[in-house]
């Protein structure tokens, strides 16, 4: 229902703007000068106008990307003018296709979700986002698509913000904390929960969270399946590490990763049974907190005696302990990099540039994901072996509750008990807390560490 309303409002809005732009005089008299036409203020224009659109897909991520790309296509139509946009429709749809990452053409931080829904496995998202007209117009010019403001000789392109859909304005007036989600489905409840502002941490815990984030160690390496060219892979990793070094981040050097890969693959297979990825295992060996996997797609051409290369670089963040995702950053060189030497040189320049620009967003996402997780504490699995005395274990849990964010029992038997523990701190701090608590519980004085990997830690009670 909201989707059809959004489309109708968009169509009506365009018609009204066209009619309004054709009007000349005859306006309503102002209070100050009876009979005189009212002065119309021209809308402000910018190189990053706000556009509104909708998109659908098999996942929320796909729906978001399509909605953003539809917003970009609307801006392309306005920048080129309707006649050119219609004549070049097929080419425009190919240049701004849904399989491309829309974040190259929008200001991702400006994204504003207006509505989202799910039905029969299909997700639909309506949103507003600021379109970055510079890379948009550069891509059009690079493919000889000109019209209206997009001129062959270059020049800036500026457009006014689109009018915000009226139903979205009405929704803004409601207090999200008063929404009734008791009858909503699981997805709607998740969305509603995300809209409610999180309560701030107390200053001490906020300081601890920031301290953990500031101390994070990063490891960047490439996806060997998607980057067969080792020279380009080295370029990408080196540029990412250069950014980390210049901005004071602690990181693992590429040579250390290569050394582990060369010397310890047999140990990897013996320890893990290949149950986790090689990169995750190496990241753990080198005490990295976040590992970043680089994927590269390149294109090149020779034109008018010059060489051009473009690169699409994707950086995927992963938690080194759990292997879970911590965000993805993408950058595409628009326009392509140019070289007078060779296509290889042009492509290498494009890869270096794209990686250097993408790593900043990758780090921002890694920090944001970590900060969000840390608000409730990092999730750890605690296993205690030889737990024959259930009273002792209850006493242990009660004392642990005072030291951690939360602890809940997952399973219990006289041989073993499993718990989920949440703590604002790393696994070493958890180990210290467990030792401190065990010393104050009669019967657990002999507790000792048996095994630790990632966020899972196992002790024997010594009973």
MONOR-V721204 format. One record per helix or strand. SS is the DSSP state (~ for helix, > for strand). FROM is the first residue (numbers start at 1). LEN is the number of residues. Records with the same first field share a line. If there is no record, write none. Layout:
SS: FROM-LEN  FROM-LEN
This chain:
~: 2-21  60-21  82-6  89-7  102-3  133-10  166-7  176-3  186-10  203-12  230-17  254-10  265-8  278-8  343-33  390-12  427-13
>: 29-1  37-1  45-2  50-8  106-14  122-10  147-1  150-1  159-2  217-6  250-3  290-14  306-14  325-8  337-3  378-8  406-7  416-8  448-6  456-5
